[in-house]
């Protein structure tokens, strides 16, 4: 079965693969997060400490998600951003774990990235709390 849409969304995505293809393309941890809506353990991803200029892209489809200048230290143990690239992410209501949160997923492949909360810094006041394994980092050429 091709996974062109997610059970939490109402439309197909531009990037689709079968479950077998996703398992081949992604590491087990990436698959668990991006396709299974899991969360990586806090403080375990190298991207948490990434300080160079560049772009964070979806690990599932290489779609640009966030530029480094929107990253900030939230103290949560996950990479945090205050503003995604235009059109790069979509949100859905997540009622798992007995709470209501806003889930963030890639607009191109539907991969689960993390959640967004209304406690971030100006100018947006948002904190996109993103699983590091759901992204890759492309540094700017120097």
MODELLER restraints for C-alpha pairs under 7 A, 6 or more apart:
rsr = mdl.restraints
at = mdl.atoms
rsr.add(forms.Gaussian(group=physical.xy_distance, feature=features.Distance(at['CA:1:A'], at['CA:18:A']), mean=5.67, stdev=0.5))
rsr.add(forms.Gaussian(group=physical.xy_distance, feature=features.Distance(at['CA:2:A'], at['CA:16:A']), mean=6.54, stdev=0.5))
rsr.add(forms.Gaussian(group=physical.xy_distance, feature=features.Distance(at['CA:2:A'], at['CA:17:A']), mean=5.45, stdev=0.5))
rsr.add(forms.Gaussian(group=physical.xy_distance, feature=features.Distance(at['CA:2:A'], at['CA:18:A']), mean=4.18, stdev=0.5))
rsr.add(forms.Gaussian(group=physical.xy_distance, feature=features.Distance(at['CA:2:A'], at['CA:19:A']), mean=6.85, stdev=0.5))
rsr.add(forms.Gaussian(group=physical.xy_distance, feature=features.Distance(at['CA:3:A'], at['CA:16:A']), mean=5.76, stdev=0.5))
rsr.add(forms.Gaussian(group=physical.xy_distance, feature=features.Distance(at['CA:3:A'], at['CA:17:A']), mean=5.83, stdev=0.5))
rsr.add(forms.Gaussian(group=physical.xy_distance, feature=features.Distance(at['CA:3:A'], at['CA:18:A']), mean=5.77, stdev=0.5))
rsr.add(forms.Gaussian(group=physical.xy_distance, feature=features.Distance(at['CA:3:A'], at['CA:19:A']), mean=6.92, stdev=0.5))
rsr.add(forms.Gaussian(group=physical.xy_distance, feature=features.Distance(at['CA:4:A'], at['CA:12:A']), mean=4.99, stdev=0.5))
rsr.add(forms.Gaussian(group=physical.xy_distance, feature=features.Distance(at['CA:4:A'], at['CA:13:A']), mean=5.17, stdev=0.5))
rsr.add(forms.Gaussian(group=physical.xy_distance, feature=features.Distance(at['CA:4:A'], at['CA:15:A']), mean=6.87, stdev=0.5))
rsr.add(forms.Gaussian(group=physical.xy_distance, feature=features.Distance(at['CA:4:A'], at['CA:16:A']), mean=4.61, stdev=0.5))
rsr.add(forms.Gaussian(group=physical.xy_distance, feature=features.Distance(at['CA:4:A'], at['CA:17:A']), mean=6.95, stdev=0.5))
rsr.add(forms.Gaussian(group=physical.xy_distance, feature=features.Distance(at['CA:5:A'], at['CA:11:A']), mean=5.95, stdev=0.5))
rsr.add(forms.Gaussian(group=physical.xy_distance, feature=features.Distance(at['CA:5:A'], at['CA:12:A']), mean=4.36, stdev=0.5))
rsr.add(forms.Gaussian(group=physical.xy_distance, feature=features.Distance(at['CA:5:A'], at['CA:13:A']), mean=5.65, stdev=0.5))
rsr.add(forms.Gaussian(group=physical.xy_distance, feature=features.Distance(at['CA:5:A'], at['CA:110:A']), mean=6.64, stdev=0.5))
rsr.add(forms.Gaussian(group=physical.xy_distance, feature=features.Distance(at['CA:6:A'], at['CA:110:A']), mean=6.42, stdev=0.5))
rsr.add(forms.Gaussian(group=physical.xy_distance, feature=features.Distance(at['CA:8:A'], at['CA:92:A']), mean=6.70, stdev=0.5))
rsr.add(forms.Gaussian(group=physical.xy_distance, feature=features.Distance(at['CA:13:A'], at['CA:108:A']), mean=5.44, stdev=0.5))
rsr.add(forms.Gaussian(group=physical.xy_distance, feature=features.Distance(at['CA:13:A'], at['CA:109:A']), mean=5.36, stdev=0.5))
rsr.add(forms.Gaussian(group=physical.xy_distance, feature=features.Distance(at['CA:13:A'], at['CA:110:A']), mean=6.40, stdev=0.5))
rsr.add(forms.Gaussian(group=physical.xy_distance, feature=features.Distance(at['CA:14:A'], at['CA:108:A']), mean=5.29, stdev=0.5))
rsr.add(forms.Gaussian(group=physical.xy_distance, feature=features.Distance(at['CA:14:A'], at['CA:109:A']), mean=6.31, stdev=0.5))
rsr.add(forms.Gaussian(group=physical.xy_distance, feature=features.Distance(at['CA:15:A'], at['CA:61:A']), mean=6.96, stdev=0.5))
rsr.add(forms.Gaussian(group=physical.xy_distance, feature=features.Distance(at['CA:15:A'], at['CA:108:A']), mean=5.68, stdev=0.5))
rsr.add(forms.Gaussian(group=physical.xy_distance, feature=features.Distance(at['CA:15:A'], at['CA:109:A']), mean=4.71, stdev=0.5))
rsr.add(forms.Gaussian(group=physical.xy_distance, feature=features.Distance(at['CA:16:A'], at['CA:109:A']), mean=6.27, stdev=0.5))
rsr.add(forms.Gaussian(group=physical.xy_distance, feature=features.Distance(at['CA:23:A'], at['CA:31:A']), mean=6.37, stdev=0.5))
rsr.add(forms.Gaussian(group=physical.xy_distance, feature=features.Distance(at['CA:26:A'], at['CA:60:A']), mean=6.99, stdev=0.5))
rsr.add(forms.Gaussian(group=physical.xy_distance, feature=features.Distance(at['CA:30:A'], at['CA:133:A']), mean=5.60, stdev=0.5))
rsr.add(forms.Gaussian(group=physical.xy_distance, feature=features.Distance(at['CA:30:A'], at['CA:134:A']), mean=5.90, stdev=0.5))
rsr.add(forms.Gaussian(group=physical.xy_distance, feature=features.Distance(at['CA:32:A'], at['CA:38:A']), mean=5.55, stdev=0.5))
rsr.add(forms.Gaussian(group=physical.xy_distance, feature=features.Distance(at['CA:33:A'], at['CA:39:A']), mean=5.78, stdev=0.5))
rsr.add(forms.Gaussian(group=physical.xy_distance, feature=features.Distance(at['CA:33:A'], at['CA:112:A']), mean=6.31, stdev=0.5))
rsr.add(forms.Gaussian(group=physical.xy_distance, feature=features.Distance(at['CA:33:A'], at['CA:134:A']), mean=6.66, stdev=0.5))
rsr.add(forms.Gaussian(group=physical.xy_distance, feature=features.Distance(at['CA:34:A'], at['CA:111:A']), mean=4.43, stdev=0.5))
rsr.add(forms.Gaussian(group=physical.xy_distance, feature=features.Distance(at['CA:34:A'], at['CA:112:A']), mean=4.44, stdev=0.5))
rsr.add(forms.Gaussian(group=physical.xy_distance, feature=features.Distance(at['CA:34:A'], at['CA:113:A']), mean=6.36, stdev=0.5))
rsr.add(forms.Gaussian(group=physical.xy_distance, feature=features.Distance(at['CA:34:A'], at['CA:134:A']), mean=6.03, stdev=0.5))
rsr.add(forms.Gaussian(group=physical.xy_distance, feature=features.Distance(at['CA:35:A'], at['CA:111:A']), mean=5.79, stdev=0.5))
rsr.add(forms.Gaussian(group=physical.xy_distance, feature=features.Distance(at['CA:35:A'], at['CA:112:A']), mean=6.42, stdev=0.5))
rsr.add(forms.Gaussian(group=physical.xy_distance, feature=features.Distance(at['CA:37:A'], at['CA:112:A']), mean=5.48, stdev=0.5))
rsr.add(forms.Gaussian(group=physical.xy_distance, feature=features.Distance(at['CA:39:A'], at['CA:131:A']), mean=6.57, stdev=0.5))
rsr.add(forms.Gaussian(group=physical.xy_distance, feature=features.Distance(at['CA:40:A'], at['CA:131:A']), mean=6.19, stdev=0.5))
rsr.add(forms.Gaussian(group=physical.xy_distance, feature=features.Distance(at['CA:42:A'], at['CA:77:A']), mean=4.51, stdev=0.5))
rsr.add(forms.Gaussian(group=physical.xy_distance, feature=features.Distance(at['CA:42:A'], at['CA:78:A']), mean=5.90, stdev=0.5))
rsr.add(forms.Gaussian(group=physical.xy_distance, feature=features.Distance(at['CA:43:A'], at['CA:77:A']), mean=4.27, stdev=0.5))
rsr.add(forms.Gaussian(group=physical.xy_distance, feature=features.Distance(at['CA:43:A'], at['CA:78:A']), mean=6.23, stdev=0.5))
rsr.add(forms.Gaussian(group=physical.xy_distance, feature=features.Distance(at['CA:45:A'], at['CA:132:A']), mean=5.48, stdev=0.5))
rsr.add(forms.Gaussian(group=physical.xy_distance, feature=features.Distance(at['CA:45:A'], at['CA:133:A']), mean=6.70, stdev=0.5))
rsr.add(forms.Gaussian(group=physical.xy_distance, feature=features.Distance(at['CA:47:A'], at['CA:79:A']), mean=6.67, stdev=0.5))
rsr.add(forms.Gaussian(group=physical.xy_distance, feature=features.Distance(at['CA:47:A'], at['CA:132:A']), mean=5.61, stdev=0.5))
rsr.add(forms.Gaussian(group=physical.xy_distance, feature=features.Distance(at['CA:48:A'], at['CA:78:A']), mean=5.84, stdev=0.5))
rsr.add(forms.Gaussian(group=physical.xy_distance, feature=features.Distance(at['CA:48:A'], at['CA:79:A']), mean=4.70, stdev=0.5))
rsr.add(forms.Gaussian(group=physical.xy_distance, feature=features.Distance(at['CA:48:A'], at['CA:132:A']), mean=6.71, stdev=0.5))
rsr.add(forms.Gaussian(group=physical.xy_distance, feature=features.Distance(at['CA:52:A'], at['CA:139:A']), mean=6.54, stdev=0.5))
rsr.add(forms.Gaussian(group=physical.xy_distance, feature=features.Distance(at['CA:53:A'], at['CA:68:A']), mean=5.38, stdev=0.5))
rsr.add(forms.Gaussian(group=physical.xy_distance, feature=features.Distance(at['CA:53:A'], at['CA:139:A']), mean=5.88, stdev=0.5))
rsr.add(forms.Gaussian(group=physical.xy_distance, feature=features.Distance(at['CA:53:A'], at['CA:140:A']), mean=5.77, stdev=0.5))
rsr.add(forms.Gaussian(group=physical.xy_distance, feature=features.Distance(at['CA:54:A'], at['CA:67:A']), mean=5.98, stdev=0.5))
rsr.add(forms.Gaussian(group=physical.xy_distance, feature=features.Distance(at['CA:54:A'], at['CA:68:A']), mean=5.44, stdev=0.5))
rsr.add(forms.Gaussian(group=physical.xy_distance, feature=features.Distance(at['CA:54:A'], at['CA:138:A']), mean=5.56, stdev=0.5))
rsr.add(forms.Gaussian(group=physical.xy_distance, feature=features.Distance(at['CA:54:A'], at['CA:139:A']), mean=4.09, stdev=0.5))
rsr.add(forms.Gaussian(group=physical.xy_distance, feature=features.Distance(at['CA:54:A'], at['CA:140:A']), mean=4.51, stdev=0.5))
rsr.add(forms.Gaussian(group=physical.xy_distance, feature=features.Distance(at['CA:55:A'], at['CA:64:A']), mean=6.53, stdev=0.5))
rsr.add(forms.Gaussian(group=physical.xy_distance, feature=features.Distance(at['CA:55:A'], at['CA:66:A']), mean=5.88, stdev=0.5))
rsr.add(forms.Gaussian(group=physical.xy_distance, feature=features.Distance(at['CA:55:A'], at['CA:67:A']), mean=4.41, stdev=0.5))
rsr.add(forms.Gaussian(group=physical.xy_distance, feature=features.Distance(at['CA:55:A'], at['CA:68:A']), mean=5.79, stdev=0.5))
rsr.add(forms.Gaussian(group=physical.xy_distance, feature=features.Distance(at['CA:55:A'], at['CA:137:A']), mean=5.83, stdev=0.5))
rsr.add(forms.Gaussian(group=physical.xy_distance, feature=features.Distance(at['CA:55:A'], at['CA:138:A']), mean=5.24, stdev=0.5))
rsr.add(forms.Gaussian(group=physical.xy_distance, feature=features.Distance(at['CA:55:A'], at['CA:139:A']), mean=6.39, stdev=0.5))
rsr.add(forms.Gaussian(group=physical.xy_distance, feature=features.Distance(at['CA:56:A'], at['CA:64:A']), mean=6.13, stdev=0.5))
rsr.add(forms.Gaussian(group=physical.xy_distance, feature=features.Distance(at['CA:56:A'], at['CA:65:A']), mean=5.72, stdev=0.5))
rsr.add(forms.Gaussian(group=physical.xy_distance, feature=features.Distance(at['CA:56:A'], at['CA:66:A']), mean=5.18, stdev=0.5))
rsr.add(forms.Gaussian(group=physical.xy_distance, feature=features.Distance(at['CA:56:A'], at['CA:67:A']), mean=6.06, stdev=0.5))
rsr.add(forms.Gaussian(group=physical.xy_distance, feature=features.Distance(at['CA:56:A'], at['CA:135:A']), mean=6.09, stdev=0.5))
rsr.add(forms.Gaussian(group=physical.xy_distance, feature=features.Distance(at['CA:56:A'], at['CA:136:A']), mean=5.68, stdev=0.5))
rsr.add(forms.Gaussian(group=physical.xy_distance, feature=features.Distance(at['CA:56:A'], at['CA:137:A']), mean=4.52, stdev=0.5))
rsr.add(forms.Gaussian(group=physical.xy_distance, feature=features.Distance(at['CA:56:A'], at['CA:138:A']), mean=6.29, stdev=0.5))
rsr.add(forms.Gaussian(group=physical.xy_distance, feature=features.Distance(at['CA:57:A'], at['CA:63:A']), mean=5.20, stdev=0.5))
rsr.add(forms.Gaussian(group=physical.xy_distance, feature=features.Distance(at['CA:57:A'], at['CA:64:A']), mean=4.26, stdev=0.5))
rsr.add(forms.Gaussian(group=physical.xy_distance, feature=features.Distance(at['CA:57:A'], at['CA:65:A']), mean=5.13, stdev=0.5))
rsr.add(forms.Gaussian(group=physical.xy_distance, feature=features.Distance(at['CA:57:A'], at['CA:135:A']), mean=5.31, stdev=0.5))
rsr.add(forms.Gaussian(group=physical.xy_distance, feature=features.Distance(at['CA:57:A'], at['CA:136:A']), mean=5.28, stdev=0.5))
rsr.add(forms.Gaussian(group=physical.xy_distance, feature=features.Distance(at['CA:57:A'], at['CA:137:A']), mean=6.17, stdev=0.5))
rsr.add(forms.Gaussian(group=physical.xy_distance, feature=features.Distance(at['CA:58:A'], at['CA:64:A']), mean=6.50, stdev=0.5))
rsr.add(forms.Gaussian(group=physical.xy_distance, feature=features.Distance(at['CA:58:A'], at['CA:65:A']), mean=6.51, stdev=0.5))
rsr.add(forms.Gaussian(group=physical.xy_distance, feature=features.Distance(at['CA:58:A'], at['CA:106:A']), mean=6.93, stdev=0.5))
rsr.add(forms.Gaussian(group=physical.xy_distance, feature=features.Distance(at['CA:58:A'], at['CA:134:A']), mean=6.10, stdev=0.5))
rsr.add(forms.Gaussian(group=physical.xy_distance, feature=features.Distance(at['CA:58:A'], at['CA:135:A']), mean=4.58, stdev=0.5))
rsr.add(forms.Gaussian(group=physical.xy_distance, feature=features.Distance(at['CA:58:A'], at['CA:136:A']), mean=6.31, stdev=0.5))
rsr.add(forms.Gaussian(group=physical.xy_distance, feature=features.Distance(at['CA:59:A'], at['CA:134:A']), mean=5.22, stdev=0.5))
rsr.add(forms.Gaussian(group=physical.xy_distance, feature=features.Distance(at['CA:59:A'], at['CA:135:A']), mean=4.46, stdev=0.5))
rsr.add(forms.Gaussian(group=physical.xy_distance, feature=features.Distance(at['CA:59:A'], at['CA:136:A']), mean=5.41, stdev=0.5))
rsr.add(forms.Gaussian(group=physical.xy_distance, feature=features.Distance(at['CA:60:A'], at['CA:109:A']), mean=6.99, stdev=0.5))
rsr.add(forms.Gaussian(group=physical.xy_distance, feature=features.Distance(at['CA:60:A'], at['CA:111:A']), mean=6.79, stdev=0.5))
rsr.add(forms.Gaussian(group=physical.xy_distance, feature=features.Distance(at['CA:61:A'], at['CA:109:A']), mean=6.48, stdev=0.5))
rsr.add(forms.Gaussian(group=physical.xy_distance, feature=features.Distance(at['CA:63:A'], at['CA:108:A']), mean=6.90, stdev=0.5))
rsr.add(forms.Gaussian(group=physical.xy_distance, feature=features.Distance(at['CA:64:A'], at['CA:88:A']), mean=6.64, stdev=0.5))
rsr.add(forms.Gaussian(group=physical.xy_distance, feature=features.Distance(at['CA:65:A'], at['CA:84:A']), mean=5.73, stdev=0.5))
rsr.add(forms.Gaussian(group=physical.xy_distance, feature=features.Distance(at['CA:65:A'], at['CA:85:A']), mean=5.45, stdev=0.5))
rsr.add(forms.Gaussian(group=physical.xy_distance, feature=features.Distance(at['CA:65:A'], at['CA:88:A']), mean=5.28, stdev=0.5))
rsr.add(forms.Gaussian(group=physical.xy_distance, feature=features.Distance(at['CA:65:A'], at['CA:89:A']), mean=6.91, stdev=0.5))
rsr.add(forms.Gaussian(group=physical.xy_distance, feature=features.Distance(at['CA:66:A'], at['CA:84:A']), mean=4.83, stdev=0.5))
rsr.add(forms.Gaussian(group=physical.xy_distance, feature=features.Distance(at['CA:66:A'], at['CA:85:A']), mean=5.36, stdev=0.5))
rsr.add(forms.Gaussian(group=physical.xy_distance, feature=features.Distance(at['CA:70:A'], at['CA:81:A']), mean=5.20, stdev=0.5))
rsr.add(forms.Gaussian(group=physical.xy_distance, feature=features.Distance(at['CA:70:A'], at['CA:82:A']), mean=5.59, stdev=0.5))
rsr.add(forms.Gaussian(group=physical.xy_distance, feature=features.Distance(at['CA:70:A'], at['CA:83:A']), mean=5.97, stdev=0.5))
rsr.add(forms.Gaussian(group=physical.xy_distance, feature=features.Distance(at['CA:71:A'], at['CA:80:A']), mean=5.62, stdev=0.5))
rsr.add(forms.Gaussian(group=physical.xy_distance, feature=features.Distance(at['CA:71:A'], at['CA:81:A']), mean=4.24, stdev=0.5))
rsr.add(forms.Gaussian(group=physical.xy_distance, feature=features.Distance(at['CA:71:A'], at['CA:82:A']), mean=6.68, stdev=0.5))
rsr.add(forms.Gaussian(group=physical.xy_distance, feature=features.Distance(at['CA:72:A'], at['CA:80:A']), mean=5.69, stdev=0.5))
rsr.add(forms.Gaussian(group=physical.xy_distance, feature=features.Distance(at['CA:72:A'], at['CA:81:A']), mean=5.87, stdev=0.5))
rsr.add(forms.Gaussian(group=physical.xy_distance, feature=features.Distance(at['CA:73:A'], at['CA:80:A']), mean=6.55, stdev=0.5))
rsr.add(forms.Gaussian(group=physical.xy_distance, feature=features.Distance(at['CA:74:A'], at['CA:80:A']), mean=6.23, stdev=0.5))
rsr.add(forms.Gaussian(group=physical.xy_distance, feature=features.Distance(at['CA:78:A'], at['CA:129:A']), mean=6.13, stdev=0.5))
rsr.add(forms.Gaussian(group=physical.xy_distance, feature=features.Distance(at['CA:78:A'], at['CA:130:A']), mean=6.09, stdev=0.5))
rsr.add(forms.Gaussian(group=physical.xy_distance, feature=features.Distance(at['CA:78:A'], at['CA:131:A']), mean=6.10, stdev=0.5))
rsr.add(forms.Gaussian(group=physical.xy_distance, feature=features.Distance(at['CA:78:A'], at['CA:132:A']), mean=6.65, stdev=0.5))
rsr.add(forms.Gaussian(group=physical.xy_distance, feature=features.Distance(at['CA:79:A'], at['CA:129:A']), mean=6.11, stdev=0.5))
rsr.add(forms.Gaussian(group=physical.xy_distance, feature=features.Distance(at['CA:79:A'], at['CA:130:A']), mean=5.56, stdev=0.5))
rsr.add(forms.Gaussian(group=physical.xy_distance, feature=features.Distance(at['CA:79:A'], at['CA:131:A']), mean=6.81, stdev=0.5))
rsr.add(forms.Gaussian(group=physical.xy_distance, feature=features.Distance(at['CA:79:A'], at['CA:132:A']), mean=6.24, stdev=0.5))
rsr.add(forms.Gaussian(group=physical.xy_distance, feature=features.Distance(at['CA:80:A'], at['CA:127:A']), mean=6.05, stdev=0.5))
rsr.add(forms.Gaussian(group=physical.xy_distance, feature=features.Distance(at['CA:80:A'], at['CA:128:A']), mean=5.34, stdev=0.5))
rsr.add(forms.Gaussian(group=physical.xy_distance, feature=features.Distance(at['CA:80:A'], at['CA:129:A']), mean=4.70, stdev=0.5))
rsr.add(forms.Gaussian(group=physical.xy_distance, feature=features.Distance(at['CA:80:A'], at['CA:130:A']), mean=6.11, stdev=0.5))
rsr.add(forms.Gaussian(group=physical.xy_distance, feature=features.Distance(at['CA:81:A'], at['CA:127:A']), mean=5.74, stdev=0.5))
rsr.add(forms.Gaussian(group=physical.xy_distance, feature=features.Distance(at['CA:81:A'], at['CA:128:A']), mean=5.00, stdev=0.5))
rsr.add(forms.Gaussian(group=physical.xy_distance, feature=features.Distance(at['CA:81:A'], at['CA:129:A']), mean=6.83, stdev=0.5))
rsr.add(forms.Gaussian(group=physical.xy_distance, feature=features.Distance(at['CA:82:A'], at['CA:120:A']), mean=6.33, stdev=0.5))
rsr.add(forms.Gaussian(group=physical.xy_distance, feature=features.Distance(at['CA:82:A'], at['CA:121:A']), mean=6.86, stdev=0.5))
rsr.add(forms.Gaussian(group=physical.xy_distance, feature=features.Distance(at['CA:82:A'], at['CA:124:A']), mean=6.21, stdev=0.5))
rsr.add(forms.Gaussian(group=physical.xy_distance, feature=features.Distance(at['CA:82:A'], at['CA:126:A']), mean=5.19, stdev=0.5))
rsr.add(forms.Gaussian(group=physical.xy_distance, feature=features.Distance(at['CA:82:A'], at['CA:127:A']), mean=5.11, stdev=0.5))
rsr.add(forms.Gaussian(group=physical.xy_distance, feature=features.Distance(at['CA:82:A'], at['CA:128:A']), mean=5.96, stdev=0.5))
rsr.add(forms.Gaussian(group=physical.xy_distance, feature=features.Distance(at['CA:83:A'], at['CA:124:A']), mean=6.89, stdev=0.5))
rsr.add(forms.Gaussian(group=physical.xy_distance, feature=features.Distance(at['CA:87:A'], at['CA:107:A']), mean=6.97, stdev=0.5))
rsr.add(forms.Gaussian(group=physical.xy_distance, feature=features.Distance(at['CA:88:A'], at['CA:106:A']), mean=6.25, stdev=0.5))
rsr.add(forms.Gaussian(group=physical.xy_distance, feature=features.Distance(at['CA:88:A'], at['CA:107:A']), mean=5.40, stdev=0.5))
rsr.add(forms.Gaussian(group=physical.xy_distance, feature=features.Distance(at['CA:89:A'], at['CA:104:A']), mean=6.43, stdev=0.5))
rsr.add(forms.Gaussian(group=physical.xy_distance, feature=features.Distance(at['CA:89:A'], at['CA:105:A']), mean=5.57, stdev=0.5))
rsr.add(forms.Gaussian(group=physical.xy_distance, feature=features.Distance(at['CA:89:A'], at['CA:106:A']), mean=4.69, stdev=0.5))
rsr.add(forms.Gaussian(group=physical.xy_distance, feature=features.Distance(at['CA:89:A'], at['CA:107:A']), mean=4.69, stdev=0.5))
rsr.add(forms.Gaussian(group=physical.xy_distance, feature=features.Distance(at['CA:90:A'], at['CA:104:A']), mean=5.81, stdev=0.5))
rsr.add(forms.Gaussian(group=physical.xy_distance, feature=features.Distance(at['CA:90:A'], at['CA:105:A']), mean=5.48, stdev=0.5))
rsr.add(forms.Gaussian(group=physical.xy_distance, feature=features.Distance(at['CA:90:A'], at['CA:106:A']), mean=6.34, stdev=0.5))
rsr.add(forms.Gaussian(group=physical.xy_distance, feature=features.Distance(at['CA:90:A'], at['CA:107:A']), mean=5.49, stdev=0.5))
rsr.add(forms.Gaussian(group=physical.xy_distance, feature=features.Distance(at['CA:91:A'], at['CA:102:A']), mean=6.25, stdev=0.5))
rsr.add(forms.Gaussian(group=physical.xy_distance, feature=features.Distance(at['CA:91:A'], at['CA:103:A']), mean=5.33, stdev=0.5))
rsr.add(forms.Gaussian(group=physical.xy_distance, feature=features.Distance(at['CA:91:A'], at['CA:104:A']), mean=4.62, stdev=0.5))
rsr.add(forms.Gaussian(group=physical.xy_distance, feature=features.Distance(at['CA:91:A'], at['CA:105:A']), mean=6.18, stdev=0.5))
rsr.add(forms.Gaussian(group=physical.xy_distance, feature=features.Distance(at['CA:92:A'], at['CA:102:A']), mean=5.78, stdev=0.5))
rsr.add(forms.Gaussian(group=physical.xy_distance, feature=features.Distance(at['CA:92:A'], at['CA:103:A']), mean=5.24, stdev=0.5))
rsr.add(forms.Gaussian(group=physical.xy_distance, feature=features.Distance(at['CA:92:A'], at['CA:104:A']), mean=6.78, stdev=0.5))
rsr.add(forms.Gaussian(group=physical.xy_distance, feature=features.Distance(at['CA:93:A'], at['CA:100:A']), mean=6.87, stdev=0.5))
rsr.add(forms.Gaussian(group=physical.xy_distance, feature=features.Distance(at['CA:93:A'], at['CA:101:A']), mean=6.04, stdev=0.5))
rsr.add(forms.Gaussian(group=physical.xy_distance, feature=features.Distance(at['CA:93:A'], at['CA:102:A']), mean=4.90, stdev=0.5))
rsr.add(forms.Gaussian(group=physical.xy_distance, feature=features.Distance(at['CA:93:A'], at['CA:103:A']), mean=6.01, stdev=0.5))
rsr.add(forms.Gaussian(group=physical.xy_distance, feature=features.Distance(at['CA:94:A'], at['CA:100:A']), mean=5.71, stdev=0.5))
rsr.add(forms.Gaussian(group=physical.xy_distance, feature=features.Distance(at['CA:94:A'], at['CA:101:A']), mean=5.10, stdev=0.5))
rsr.add(forms.Gaussian(group=physical.xy_distance, feature=features.Distance(at['CA:94:A'], at['CA:102:A']), mean=5.71, stdev=0.5))
rsr.add(forms.Gaussian(group=physical.xy_distance, feature=features.Distance(at['CA:94:A'], at['CA:103:A']), mean=5.68, stdev=0.5))
rsr.add(forms.Gaussian(group=physical.xy_distance, feature=features.Distance(at['CA:95:A'], at['CA:101:A']), mean=6.45, stdev=0.5))
rsr.add(forms.Gaussian(group=physical.xy_distance, feature=features.Distance(at['CA:101:A'], at['CA:115:A']), mean=6.97, stdev=0.5))
rsr.add(forms.Gaussian(group=physical.xy_distance, feature=features.Distance(at['CA:102:A'], at['CA:115:A']), mean=5.52, stdev=0.5))
rsr.add(forms.Gaussian(group=physical.xy_distance, feature=features.Distance(at['CA:102:A'], at['CA:116:A']), mean=5.72, stdev=0.5))
rsr.add(forms.Gaussian(group=physical.xy_distance, feature=features.Distance(at['CA:103:A'], at['CA:114:A']), mean=5.95, stdev=0.5))
rsr.add(forms.Gaussian(group=physical.xy_distance, feature=features.Distance(at['CA:103:A'], at['CA:115:A']), mean=4.37, stdev=0.5))
rsr.add(forms.Gaussian(group=physical.xy_distance, feature=features.Distance(at['CA:103:A'], at['CA:116:A']), mean=6.52, stdev=0.5))
rsr.add(forms.Gaussian(group=physical.xy_distance, feature=features.Distance(at['CA:104:A'], at['CA:112:A']), mean=6.32, stdev=0.5))
rsr.add(forms.Gaussian(group=physical.xy_distance, feature=features.Distance(at['CA:104:A'], at['CA:113:A']), mean=5.58, stdev=0.5))
rsr.add(forms.Gaussian(group=physical.xy_distance, feature=features.Distance(at['CA:104:A'], at['CA:114:A']), mean=5.31, stdev=0.5))
rsr.add(forms.Gaussian(group=physical.xy_distance, feature=features.Distance(at['CA:104:A'], at['CA:115:A']), mean=5.03, stdev=0.5))
rsr.add(forms.Gaussian(group=physical.xy_distance, feature=features.Distance(at['CA:104:A'], at['CA:116:A']), mean=6.51, stdev=0.5))
rsr.add(forms.Gaussian(group=physical.xy_distance, feature=features.Distance(at['CA:105:A'], at['CA:111:A']), mean=5.26, stdev=0.5))
rsr.add(forms.Gaussian(group=physical.xy_distance, feature=features.Distance(at['CA:105:A'], at['CA:112:A']), mean=4.47, stdev=0.5))
rsr.add(forms.Gaussian(group=physical.xy_distance, feature=features.Distance(at['CA:105:A'], at['CA:113:A']), mean=5.07, stdev=0.5))
rsr.add(forms.Gaussian(group=physical.xy_distance, feature=features.Distance(at['CA:106:A'], at['CA:112:A']), mean=6.74, stdev=0.5))
rsr.add(forms.Gaussian(group=physical.xy_distance, feature=features.Distance(at['CA:106:A'], at['CA:113:A']), mean=6.83, stdev=0.5))
rsr.add(forms.Gaussian(group=physical.xy_distance, feature=features.Distance(at['CA:113:A'], at['CA:130:A']), mean=5.44, stdev=0.5))
rsr.add(forms.Gaussian(group=physical.xy_distance, feature=features.Distance(at['CA:113:A'], at['CA:131:A']), mean=5.78, stdev=0.5))
rsr.add(forms.Gaussian(group=physical.xy_distance, feature=features.Distance(at['CA:113:A'], at['CA:134:A']), mean=5.67, stdev=0.5))
rsr.add(forms.Gaussian(group=physical.xy_distance, feature=features.Distance(at['CA:114:A'], at['CA:129:A']), mean=5.73, stdev=0.5))
rsr.add(forms.Gaussian(group=physical.xy_distance, feature=features.Distance(at['CA:114:A'], at['CA:130:A']), mean=4.46, stdev=0.5))
rsr.add(forms.Gaussian(group=physical.xy_distance, feature=features.Distance(at['CA:114:A'], at['CA:131:A']), mean=5.67, stdev=0.5))
rsr.add(forms.Gaussian(group=physical.xy_distance, feature=features.Distance(at['CA:115:A'], at['CA:128:A']), mean=5.98, stdev=0.5))
rsr.add(forms.Gaussian(group=physical.xy_distance, feature=features.Distance(at['CA:115:A'], at['CA:129:A']), mean=5.42, stdev=0.5))
rsr.add(forms.Gaussian(group=physical.xy_distance, feature=features.Distance(at['CA:115:A'], at['CA:130:A']), mean=6.57, stdev=0.5))
rsr.add(forms.Gaussian(group=physical.xy_distance, feature=features.Distance(at['CA:116:A'], at['CA:126:A']), mean=6.71, stdev=0.5))
rsr.add(forms.Gaussian(group=physical.xy_distance, feature=features.Distance(at['CA:116:A'], at['CA:127:A']), mean=5.49, stdev=0.5))
rsr.add(forms.Gaussian(group=physical.xy_distance, feature=features.Distance(at['CA:116:A'], at['CA:128:A']), mean=4.29, stdev=0.5))
rsr.add(forms.Gaussian(group=physical.xy_distance, feature=features.Distance(at['CA:116:A'], at['CA:129:A']), mean=5.85, stdev=0.5))
rsr.add(forms.Gaussian(group=physical.xy_distance, feature=features.Distance(at['CA:117:A'], at['CA:126:A']), mean=5.73, stdev=0.5))
rsr.add(forms.Gaussian(group=physical.xy_distance, feature=features.Distance(at['CA:117:A'], at['CA:127:A']), mean=5.12, stdev=0.5))
rsr.add(forms.Gaussian(group=physical.xy_distance, feature=features.Distance(at['CA:117:A'], at['CA:128:A']), mean=6.49, stdev=0.5))
rsr.add(forms.Gaussian(group=physical.xy_distance, feature=features.Distance(at['CA:118:A'], at['CA:125:A']), mean=5.89, stdev=0.5))
rsr.add(forms.Gaussian(group=physical.xy_distance, feature=features.Distance(at['CA:118:A'], at['CA:126:A']), mean=4.69, stdev=0.5))
rsr.add(forms.Gaussian(group=physical.xy_distance, feature=features.Distance(at['CA:118:A'], at['CA:127:A']), mean=6.29, stdev=0.5))
rsr.add(forms.Gaussian(group=physical.xy_distance, feature=features.Distance(at['CA:119:A'], at['CA:125:A']), mean=5.84, stdev=0.5))
rsr.add(forms.Gaussian(group=physical.xy_distance, feature=features.Distance(at['CA:119:A'], at['CA:126:A']), mean=5.64, stdev=0.5))
rsr.add(forms.Gaussian(group=physical.xy_distance, feature=features.Distance(at['CA:119:A'], at['CA:127:A']), mean=5.97, stdev=0.5))
rsr.add(forms.Gaussian(group=physical.xy_distance, feature=features.Distance(at['CA:120:A'], at['CA:126:A']), mean=4.15, stdev=0.5))
rsr.add(forms.Gaussian(group=physical.xy_distance, feature=features.Distance(at['CA:120:A'], at['CA:127:A']), mean=4.30, stdev=0.5))
